[in-house]
């Protein structure tokens, strides 16, 4: 997805629920790489730790929930 499209969506987005690991990683990278706001945003992600590893690692704060 192009950064321009992500920049139009993410400022309005508050919660991304029931998303795929790829969706999580795309959103995290898009927010981190965004230049919409003057300051870079801090990004936090939760996941099960299995497939969500790339998004958890890319985020500033990543919580893996293991049962």
N, C-alpha and C positions, 0 to 999 in steps of 0.2 A: 504494500500500500504506500502511496506517495505521502511524504511528510505533510504536504499541503492539505490533504484530505484529513489526516489525523489532527492537524492543528485546528480544523473547523469543528471537530467533534469533542476532543478531550476537555476543553474548558467547561463544557456544559455537563460532562459526565461525572457522576458522584459514586456510583457503585457498578461494578461489572460482575454479575453473578452467573454461575453455571456456565462458565466460559471454558473454551479449550485451552490447553497449554500454549498453543501457537498464538491464540488471541491475546492471552496474558503477556506473552513476550513482546508481541507487536505493539501493544499499548504501552508497556513499560518503556521500551526503546523510543517510541514516538514521543512520549512525554519528556523523557530525558533529553532527547535531541531537539525539542521544540524551542523556537525563539519567539513565540507569541508573547510571552511575558518577559519583563526585564530580568527577573531572577529565575534561575532554574528551580523547578519544583522538586521537592523531596517525594520520592515514590516508595510506597509500601505495598507489599504483596503477601497474600496468604495462599498456601497450597498444600497438597498432600505430600510434597517432597519427592514424589516419584517422577512424574512427567513434567511437573512444574519447575524442575531444577533450573533451567535456563532463565526463566522469569525471576525466580527467587534470587538467583545470583546477580542478575543485571540490576535489580532494584536496590535502592539505598537501604531499605529495611525489608527483610524477607523472613516470614514465619512459616516453617514447615510443621504441619499438624499431622502427627503420626499416631495411629491408634493401635 
